[in-house]
Structures are given as C-alpha cells and as structure tokens.
Amino acid sequence: MPGEDATAPGRAALGRGRNFDAFCVQCGLYSQQRIYFETGIHLKRLLLLSLLLLSTMSSAGQSLQIAVASSFRPTLEKILQRYDANTGNTSIVVSGATGVLYAQIINGAPFDLLLAADSWRPARLVEEGYGQPRDLRTYALGKLILTGPPDTLDLVETDDVIPLLRQHTIAIANPDTAPYGVAARETLQQLGLWEATQGQRVSGQNAAQTFQFYSTGNATFAFVGLAQWHNWPNRGRGSYWLVPQSLYQAIKHDALVLTSSPQTTAARHFLDFLTGELAIELMRRDGYGVPSGS
C-alpha cells in the first residue's frame, strides 16, 4: 500500500514537555529495534516493554501523548512550541515508523493521538474500532526527494538520475513499515531499478534512520522526505532531487484521535490546531504540501 513513514527509535529518554521527547526516534525505540534485529528478541517483547514504559509515563502526568511518524517529528516539535505556549500544556512525543506505532496502538499503547505518515493505517484503526471517522483528518502531504553529494543532483532530469543510482549505495526506509520507503520502492520500480539496485540498497527502520545513513556518509544517496532536508543544518554538504509525483503515489499524512484516550477533548483541540493556519504555515516552510481547502 502507498506511502507510509517508518521511523526507528533511539535511547529511552523519559520526560515531559516539548524539549524532552519520551521514547522517541533518537531514543529508546531505535535502540530496542536494533537489539531485536541483532539478537533475535521477539517483537512481542519489544511491544511489551514499550507498553510498560508508556504506562509509567501516563501515570506521571496528564500531558497529551502523541505518536508521530519519525519524518514529521522535527516539524511537530516546532508546532508544539507554539501550541504549548498558547495553551500552557506540555506533550509527550513518541516517534517511530508508522507501522511500528500502529502495532503499539493495537497492543494497547496509551497514546491520545496518532500522526501517521500514511492514510491507510489510521483508516484501518477506525475500521478496527480504535478511532472514530469524525476524528480522522488529513494534515499534510509528504514530498519525496533523493539526496546526494554536493552539486550532484541540482537541476538534474530523471534520465540523469538513473546511471547515478546504478553505481552507488542507496538508503531507503523499510517499505513494510515506513510510507516513505513505499514511495522510494515505487520510484525505483517506475525507473526500472528496483531489481537492479538490490545489492546496493541499505534499509533504515524509518525515515529518520534512513536520512542518518546519508548524513553520516554510510550511503551516497537516500530517498527521504523533503522536510527532513529542510530540517538538516548541514544542507550545504549535499544536494537533492525532487522526485516527480508521477513516480509514486501521494504520501498522505492522516491524524487520528484514539478512542482509548482519556483526553479526547484535549486531543481534538490539538488536532484543530494542527490543521489551522499557524501550523499549516510551519508545515509549508518545512516543505510539506497541505490538503486542498486548508
């Protein structure tokens, strides 16, 4: 299914407020996923540990617990700065691949709100009774880019990109859990390069890890979100090609207030803020498209 945003977590940092992400993509989840893939720990153990940590955080305070696709996390942090300042609230942010977050929700994670990098998983949660249609909303449209070395991808055409991808290492997010990985796979398939580049691809567990492969020099090229490029402080060290929309299906980002939330009123208030003018302007600055009529 089209575009989802998979993101991998990092080292467990439990905290409240916009400057202290709990169990985020740079924190616990990523480290635990690495342990799982390197040592064979069963996924159910990872999910159980996640639920225990999130339950502890839930009892510590009544802040909104927001599950967000890792590619959208930097933009969300900017939005939360404004939202928290306006409301006096604080928020706990849990960041990961959309597919991983979906698995945590159906296994009982106490999130109030899901900000996915695709549309079909939130829709599926509604079908399964984890949310209501009235609480489902499209908040952004993702744009796929290919990042590369300086001056390599500036003003290039599609035909110029194909020989570059045949010769170098390419990072993509895991298509099974990350929407931007799905879009990357669709692009390579449209270019006739999916099979040809099999031995050159490295897979990140989410969009954030995929970008890290590129930014640390472990991959020459990477398919990531345009917003990740805008939030990278070292943009002068690279270049990018905006992938034509005709090569992949739209990366529609949907948000859902979860019925299990004890704070549905607060979660709906934030959803209104997320789709309001101020948040839309911040999303546009980071390179996101917005739904027509917004």
C-alpha positions in Angstrom: 0.0 0.0 0.0 1.2 3.5 -0.7 3.4 5.6 1.4 4.0 5.1 5.0 6.6 6.6 7.1 8.6 4.2 9.1 10.9 5.5 11.7 13.1 3.9 14.2 13.6 4.9 17.8 16.6 5.5 19.9 17.6 5.6 23.6 14.9 5.8 26.3 14.6 9.3 27.4 11.5 9.7 29.6 10.4 13.3 30.1 7.7 15.8 29.7 7.4 18.9 27.6 8.4 19.9 24.1 12.1 19.7 24.8 12.1 16.2 26.4 10.9 13.5 24.0 9.8 10.3 25.6 10.8 7.1 23.9 11.5 8.8 20.6 13.2 8.1 17.3 16.5 9.2 18.7 15.8 7.3 21.9 14.5 4.0 23.2 12.6 2.6 20.3 15.6 2.7 17.9 17.9 1.0 20.4 15.4 -1.6 21.1 14.7 -2.3 17.5 18.5 -2.8 16.9 18.6 -5.2 19.8 15.6 -7.1 18.2 17.2 -7.4 14.8 20.7 -8.1 16.1 19.8 -10.6 18.8 16.5 -12.0 17.7 14.4 -10.7 20.6 10.8 -11.4 19.7 8.7 -8.4 18.6 6.1 -9.1 21.3 8.8 -8.4 24.0 9.6 -5.1 22.3 5.9 -4.1 22.4 5.5 -5.2 26.0 8.5 -3.1 27.1 7.0 -0.2 25.1 3.7 -0.5 26.9 5.3 -0.7 30.3 7.3 2.5 29.7 4.3 4.3 28.3 2.1 3.3 31.2 4.7 4.7 33.6 4.7 8.0 31.7 0.9 8.1 31.6 0.6 7.8 35.4 3.3 10.5 35.9 1.1 13.3 34.3 -1.8 14.1 32.1 0.0 15.6 29.2 -1.1 14.5 25.7 0.8 11.5 24.4 1.3 11.9 20.7 2.6 9.1 18.5 4.2 10.6 15.4 5.9 9.3 12.3 9.6 10.0 12.6 9.8 12.0 9.5 7.3 14.5 10.8 8.8 14.8 14.3 11.0 17.9 13.7 8.1 19.8 12.3 5.8 18.6 15.1 8.3 20.0 17.6 8.0 23.4 16.0 4.2 23.2 16.1 4.2 22.1 19.8 6.4 25.1 20.7 3.6 27.3 19.6 0.8 25.1 20.9 2.3 24.7 24.3 3.0 28.4 24.6 -0.6 29.2 23.7 -2.2 26.6 26.0 0.3 26.1 28.8 0.2 22.4 28.1 3.1 20.0 27.7 3.2 17.0 25.4 4.9 13.6 25.3 6.2 12.7 21.9 6.7 9.1 20.8 8.4 8.9 17.4 8.8 5.9 15.1 7.8 4.3 11.9 4.1 4.5 11.2 3.8 0.7 11.0 5.6 0.3 14.4 3.3 2.9 16.0 0.3 1.1 14.6 1.4 -2.2 16.1 1.9 -0.5 19.5 -1.6 1.0 19.4 -3.3 -2.3 18.7 -1.3 -3.8 21.5 -2.6 -1.2 24.0 -0.1 1.7 24.0 -1.8 4.6 25.8 -1.5 7.2 23.1 -4.0 10.0 22.7 -3.3 10.8 19.1 -1.6 9.3 16.1 0.1 11.4 13.4 0.8 9.0 10.7 2.8 9.3 7.5 0.2 7.5 5.5 -3.6 7.4 5.3 -4.4 3.7 5.3 -3.2 2.8 8.8 -5.3 5.4 10.5 -8.2 4.4 8.3 -7.7 0.8 9.4 -7.6 1.8 13.0 -11.0 3.4 12.5 -12.3 0.2 10.9 -10.9 -1.8 13.9 -12.6 0.4 16.4 -9.6 2.3 17.7 -10.9 5.7 16.4 -14.0 7.4 15.0 -14.4 8.7 11.5 -15.1 12.3 12.8 -11.6 12.2 14.5 -9.8 11.2 11.3 -8.2 14.1 9.4 -5.5 14.7 6.7 -3.0 17.2 8.0 -0.1 17.1 5.4 1.1 15.8 2.1 4.7 14.5 2.0 7.2 15.1 -0.8 9.8 12.5 -1.7 13.4 13.6 -2.6 16.6 11.9 -3.4 19.6 13.3 -1.5 23.2 13.0 -2.8 26.7 14.6 -2.7 27.1 18.3 -3.3 26.3 19.6 -6.8 25.3 16.1 -7.9 21.5 16.4 -8.1 21.0 20.2 -8.6 18.7 20.8 -11.6 19.0 17.2 -12.9 16.4 15.4 -15.0 15.1 11.9 -14.4 17.3 10.4 -17.1 20.4 11.8 -15.3 19.5 10.2 -12.1 19.3 6.6 -13.4 23.0 6.0 -14.0 23.9 7.5 -10.6 21.6 5.1 -8.8 23.1 2.1 -10.7 26.6 2.9 -9.3 26.2 3.9 -5.7 24.8 2.9 -2.3 21.1 3.9 -1.8 19.3 4.2 1.5 15.6 3.8 1.7 13.2 3.3 4.6 11.7 -0.1 5.2 8.7 -0.3 2.9 7.0 -2.7 5.3 6.7 -0.1 8.0 7.6 3.3 6.5 5.5 5.2 4.0 8.5 7.0 2.5 10.0 3.6 2.0 6.9 2.6 0.0 7.3 5.7 -2.1 11.0 5.0 -2.7 10.3 1.5 -3.8 7.6 2.7 -6.2 10.0 5.2 -7.6 12.7 2.7 -8.2 10.2 0.3 -9.8 9.0 3.1 -12.1 12.6 3.8 -13.1 13.2 0.1 -13.7 15.8 0.0 -11.0 14.3 -2.0 -8.1 15.8 -5.3 -9.0 19.0 -3.8 -10.5 19.8 -1.9 -7.2 19.1 -4.8 -4.8 22.7 -5.2 -3.9 23.3 -1.5 -3.4 20.4 -0.7 -1.1 20.5 -0.3 2.7 17.3 -0.2 4.6 16.5 2.2 7.5 13.8 1.2 10.0 12.2 4.6 9.5 12.8 7.8 7.6 14.9 9.3 10.4 17.4 6.4 10.3 17.4 6.4 6.5 18.5 10.1 6.5 21.1 9.3 9.1 22.7 6.8 6.7 23.1 9.6 4.2 24.2 12.3 6.6 26.9 10.1 8.1 28.3 9.0 4.8 27.1 5.4 5.0 25.0 5.8 1.9 25.8 8.0 -1.1 22.1 8.6 -1.9 18.9 8.4 0.1 15.2 8.6 -0.6 13.8 10.7 2.2 11.2 13.4 2.9 11.7 17.0 1.7 11.0 18.2 5.3 14.0 16.2 6.6 16.2 18.1 4.2 14.8 21.4 5.4 15.5 20.5 9.0 19.1 19.4 8.3 21.6 22.0 9.5 24.3 20.8 7.0 22.4 21.3 3.8 25.5 22.8 2.2 27.1 19.4 2.3 24.7 17.8 -0.1 22.2 18.3 -2.9 18.7 16.9 -3.7 16.4 16.0 -6.5 12.7 16.5 -6.0 11.2 13.2 -7.2 8.3 13.8 -9.7 5.0 13.0 -8.2 4.2 10.8 -11.2 6.7 8.2 -9.9 5.0 7.4 -6.6 1.6 7.5 -5.1 0.8 10.5 -2.9 2.2 10.4 0.7 -0.9 11.4 2.5 -0.4 12.1 6.2 -3.5 11.4 8.4 -4.1 12.1 12.1 -6.4 10.2 14.4 -7.7 10.8 17.9 -7.8 7.4 19.6 -11.0 6.3 21.4 -8.9 4.9 24.2 -7.6 8.3 25.1 -8.9 9.7 28.4 -8.3 13.2 27.0 -10.3 13.2 23.7 -11.4 16.8 24.1 -7.8 18.0 24.5 -6.6 15.7 21.7 -9.3 17.1 19.4 -8.3 20.7 20.3 -4.7 19.9 19.3 -6.0 18.3 16.0 -7.8 21.6 15.3 -4.6 23.5 16.0 -2.6 21.1 13.8 -4.9 21.8 10.8 -5.1 25.5 11.5 -3.4 28.4 9.8 -0.3 28.7 12.1 0.6 25.0 11.9 -0.1 25.0 8.1 2.4 27.8 7.6 5.1 25.9 9.7 4.4 22.8 7.6 4.7 24.6 4.3 8.1 26.1 5.4 9.3 22.6 6.1 8.3 21.5 2.6 5.0 19.8 3.2 2.0 20.2 1.0 -1.4 20.7 2.6 -4.8 19.3 1.6 -6.8 21.4 -0.7 -9.1 23.7 1.1 -6.7 24.1 4.0 
